[in-house]
Amino acid sequence: MNYFLFVFILVTLSVLNSSAESGKKECIDVETNKTYGVGESWVEKGKCSKYACLEAPVPNLPNVHLPTITRYICTEPAPPDGDTRNCHALVPYPNDPYPKCCKHLICNRPGYQQILKPKYN
């Protein structure tokens, strides 16, 4: 545990040092090798999510914030009664970027149809 904390602090300090030297605060998306500035957001084709480069606090280091990639995704809707019988998923805009590409759930109930929209984080 102490070793992990020591390594984490060393890595954090080296990142802080390199950020301070360059004067830039940025995130590197390791999947695409692209660089984004703090405050920038982006989507990837074929994925129903959004990414953002944000500054996040470092635990146990007050007043220290590091650029971090945050991923926003859809939370799949569920019927309030938990009964998924006679329900089917619908993606109204499958080719659109987040959040329009998120899945809806349509449930047929006796006498009415319930449309449940996704929640976004």
DATASUL-V918655 format. One record per residue. RES is the residue in three letters. D_FIRST is the distance of its C-alpha to the first C-alpha in whole Angstrom. Layout:
RES,D_FIRST + RES,D_FIRST
This chain:
MET,0 + ASN,4 + TYR,5 + PHE,5 + LEU,6 + PHE,9 + VAL,10 + PHE,11 + ILE,12 + LEU,14 + VAL,15 + THR,16 + LEU,18 + SER,20 + VAL,21 + LEU,22 + ASN,24 + SER,26 + SER,27 + ALA,28 + GLU,30 + SER,32 + GLY,32 + LYS,31 + LYS,29 + GLU,29 + CYS,27 + ILE,27 + ASP,28 + VAL,27 + GLU,29 + THR,32 + ASN,31 + LYS,33 + THR,32 + TYR,32 + GLY,32 + VAL,31 + GLY,33 + GLU,34 + SER,34 + TRP,35 + VAL,36 + GLU,36 + LYS,39 + GLY,39 + LYS,36 + CYS,37 + SER,34 + LYS,33 + TYR,31 + ALA,30 + CYS,29 + LEU,27 + GLU,25 + ALA,22 + PRO,20 + VAL,17 + PRO,15 + ASN,14 + LEU,17 + PRO,20 + ASN,23 + VAL,21 + HIS,22 + LEU,22 + PRO,24 + THR,23 + ILE,25 + THR,26 + ARG,28 + TYR,30 + ILE,32 + CYS,34 + THR,34 + GLU,36 + PRO,39 + ALA,40 + PRO,43 + PRO,42 + ASP,44 + GLY,41 + ASP,45 + THR,44 + ARG,47 + ASN,50 + CYS,47 + HIS,47 + ALA,45 + LEU,46 + VAL,45 + PRO,48 + TYR,47 + PRO,45 + ASN,45 + ASP,44 + PRO,41 + TYR,39 + PRO,39 + LYS,43 + CYS,42 + CYS,40 + LYS,41 + HIS,43 + LEU,44 + ILE,48 + CYS,49 + ASN,52 + ARG,53 + PRO,57 + GLY,59 + TYR,56 + GLN,53 + GLN,50 + ILE,48 + LEU,44 + LYS,43 + PRO,39 + LYS,37 + TYR,35 + ASN,32
